[in-house]
Amino acid sequence: MDSHKTNELYKKLPHLYRERSAPLESSDMGWGFQCENGWYKIIYEMSKKIHKISTEGEHAPAISLVSRYEDGTLHVAVSNITPPVADIIMNAREQSRLTCEFCAYTPAFLRTSKGPHRGHIACGRCLRKVAGAPKAKVTKAKRKPRRAPDTIVVKR
C-alpha cells in the first residue's frame, strides 16, 4: 500500500498500530502494509471495528502484520487477540476474497495464469490494463470468384 494511505491509518488508529515502531524481530509492521491500495477500505473498516470493541491499555489488540496469504486473501496478524477480534479479521479476509487488490472492484478472482497478477485477487479491468490492448486479428476479406468478362450472369 502506498505510504500516504499507510500513514493515514497510523494517524487515525495509533493505538491499534503501535507495533509499527517495534523492532523487526518482534513485529513485521515496520515494513508497512504488504498489499495493494484496493484493500485499503477493507483494512480501514476492520481497524475501526477492532478499535471500537477493544480497550485501551497494555493488553489491547495490536496489529503486527498485514499482508497476503498464498491463496491471495488478506492476512492480518494480531497480538492479544480475542474471539470477537478474530471474527472481525475473518470477515475482512472473506471480503478480500472477492475484492480486487488493485482497484477495489467487486467481483474479482484469484489469478493463476502467468503474468504480474499471478497469485493476486484481481478484476478483469486490471488484467486488461496490465496486458495492454489486444492486437486485432487481421482477417482476409472474402473475395467473389472471378468470372470471365464475356459471361453474363442472369438472376432469376
C-alpha positions as CSV (number, residue, x, y, z in Angstrom):
1,M,0.0,0.0,0.0
2,D,1.3,3.5,-0.7
3,S,2.8,5.5,2.1
4,H,0.1,8.1,2.1
5,K,-2.7,5.6,3.0
6,T,-0.4,3.8,5.4
7,N,0.4,7.0,7.3
8,E,-3.3,7.9,7.3
9,L,-4.2,4.6,9.1
10,Y,-1.3,5.1,11.6
11,K,-2.6,8.6,12.4
12,K,-6.3,7.6,12.8
13,L,-5.6,4.5,14.9
14,P,-2.2,4.9,16.5
15,H,-3.0,2.6,19.5
16,L,-4.0,-0.3,17.2
17,Y,-0.9,0.0,15.0
18,R,1.5,0.7,18.0
19,E,3.8,-2.2,16.9
20,R,4.9,-0.2,13.8
21,S,7.8,1.2,15.8
22,A,8.7,-2.1,17.4
23,P,11.9,-3.9,16.2
24,L,11.5,-6.1,13.1
25,E,12.5,-9.2,15.2
26,S,9.2,-8.9,17.1
27,S,6.8,-7.3,14.6
28,D,6.7,-7.1,10.8
29,M,4.6,-3.9,10.9
30,G,7.8,-1.9,10.4
31,W,7.6,-2.9,6.8
32,G,4.2,-1.4,6.4
33,F,1.2,-3.0,4.7
34,Q,2.2,-5.7,2.3
35,C,-0.8,-5.4,0.0
36,E,-2.1,-3.1,-2.7
37,N,-4.3,0.0,-2.4
38,G,-7.5,-1.8,-3.3
39,W,-7.9,-3.3,0.1
40,Y,-7.5,0.0,2.0
41,K,-11.2,0.3,2.7
42,I,-11.4,-3.3,4.0
43,I,-8.4,-2.7,6.3
44,Y,-9.7,0.6,7.5
45,E,-13.2,-0.7,8.3
46,M,-11.7,-3.8,10.0
47,S,-9.4,-1.5,12.1
48,K,-12.3,0.8,13.1
49,K,-14.3,-2.2,14.3
50,I,-11.4,-3.6,16.3
51,H,-10.7,-0.2,17.8
52,K,-14.3,0.2,18.7
53,I,-14.6,-3.1,20.7
54,S,-11.1,-3.1,22.2
55,T,-10.0,-1.4,25.4
56,E,-7.0,0.9,25.8
57,G,-4.0,-0.5,27.7
58,E,-1.2,-3.0,27.6
59,H,-3.5,-6.0,26.8
60,A,-5.4,-4.3,23.9
61,P,-5.1,-6.0,20.5
62,A,-2.3,-4.7,18.3
63,I,-1.9,-5.4,14.6
64,S,1.6,-6.7,13.9
65,L,1.3,-7.7,10.2
66,V,-1.0,-7.0,7.2
67,S,-0.1,-8.9,4.1
68,R,-1.4,-11.5,1.6
69,Y,-1.8,-15.3,2.1
70,E,-0.6,-17.7,-0.6
71,D,-4.3,-18.1,-1.7
72,G,-4.4,-14.3,-2.4
73,T,-6.6,-13.3,0.6
74,L,-5.8,-10.7,3.3
75,H,-3.7,-11.9,6.2
76,V,-3.7,-10.0,9.5
77,A,-1.6,-11.0,12.5
78,V,-2.8,-9.6,15.8
79,S,-1.2,-9.8,19.3
80,N,-3.6,-10.1,22.3
81,I,-6.4,-11.4,20.1
82,T,-9.8,-12.1,21.4
83,P,-12.7,-14.1,19.8
84,P,-14.6,-11.0,18.6
85,V,-11.5,-9.6,17.1
86,A,-10.8,-12.9,15.3
87,D,-14.3,-12.8,13.9
88,I,-13.8,-9.3,12.5
89,I,-10.5,-10.4,10.9
90,M,-12.1,-13.4,9.4
91,N,-14.9,-11.3,7.9
92,A,-12.3,-8.9,6.4
93,R,-10.4,-11.9,4.9
94,E,-13.6,-13.2,3.3
95,Q,-14.4,-9.8,1.9
96,S,-10.9,-9.6,0.4
97,R,-11.5,-12.9,-1.4
98,L,-13.9,-11.1,-3.8
99,T,-12.3,-7.6,-3.9
100,C,-9.7,-6.6,-6.4
101,E,-6.4,-5.9,-4.6
102,F,-5.5,-3.1,-7.1
103,C,-8.7,-1.1,-7.6
104,A,-11.2,-2.4,-5.0
105,Y,-13.7,-3.5,-7.7
106,T,-16.0,-6.4,-6.8
107,P,-16.2,-9.2,-8.1
108,A,-12.6,-10.2,-8.5
109,F,-11.0,-13.6,-8.6
110,L,-7.7,-15.3,-7.8
111,R,-5.5,-15.1,-10.9
112,T,-3.5,-18.3,-11.6
113,S,-2.3,-17.6,-15.1
114,K,1.2,-16.3,-15.9
115,G,1.7,-12.6,-15.6
116,P,2.3,-9.9,-13.0
117,H,-1.1,-10.5,-11.2
118,R,-0.4,-14.2,-10.6
119,G,-1.4,-15.1,-7.1
120,H,-3.3,-11.8,-6.6
121,I,-7.0,-11.3,-6.5
122,A,-7.7,-9.0,-9.5
123,C,-10.6,-7.9,-11.6
124,G,-10.8,-8.2,-15.4
125,R,-10.2,-4.5,-15.9
126,C,-6.8,-4.6,-14.0
127,L,-5.8,-7.6,-16.0
128,R,-6.5,-5.9,-19.3
129,K,-4.8,-2.8,-18.1
130,V,-1.6,-4.7,-17.5
131,A,-1.8,-6.9,-20.6
132,G,-2.4,-3.9,-22.8
133,A,-4.8,-3.6,-25.7
134,P,-5.2,-6.9,-27.5
135,K,-4.0,-6.9,-31.1
136,A,-6.7,-7.0,-33.6
137,K,-6.9,-10.2,-35.6
138,V,-6.3,-9.5,-39.3
139,T,-8.7,-11.5,-41.4
140,K,-8.6,-11.9,-45.1
141,A,-11.6,-10.3,-46.9
142,K,-13.7,-12.9,-48.8
143,R,-13.5,-12.4,-52.5
144,K,-16.0,-13.4,-55.0
145,P,-14.8,-15.8,-57.6
146,R,-13.7,-14.2,-60.8
147,R,-15.7,-14.8,-63.9
148,A,-14.7,-14.3,-67.5
149,P,-15.8,-10.8,-68.8
150,D,-17.8,-12.3,-71.7
151,T,-20.0,-14.4,-69.4
152,I,-23.3,-12.8,-68.5
153,V,-25.0,-13.8,-65.2
154,V,-28.7,-13.7,-65.2
155,K,-30.5,-13.6,-61.9
156,R,-33.9,-15.1,-61.6
